[in-house]
Amino acid sequence: MRWLIRGARSRTGMPMRRGLAQELMDASRGEGTAVRRREELHRMAEANRAFVHYRR
């Protein structure tokens, strides 16, 4: 939810409700800021998976 709101706020030049609607539509198509952020987070988690047992 935070990523959707941040994505909507980053869309300058349009009202918040339109930006949020556009971000939701993009997310439903697998595009947009929120989806890119999610994919980036999953890539980082996958990359760090090998180091999880070195925590302590």
Secondary structure, 3 states (H helix, E strand, C coil): CHHHHHHHHHCCCCCHHHHHHHHHHHHHCCCHHHHHHHHHHHHHHHHHHHHHHHCC
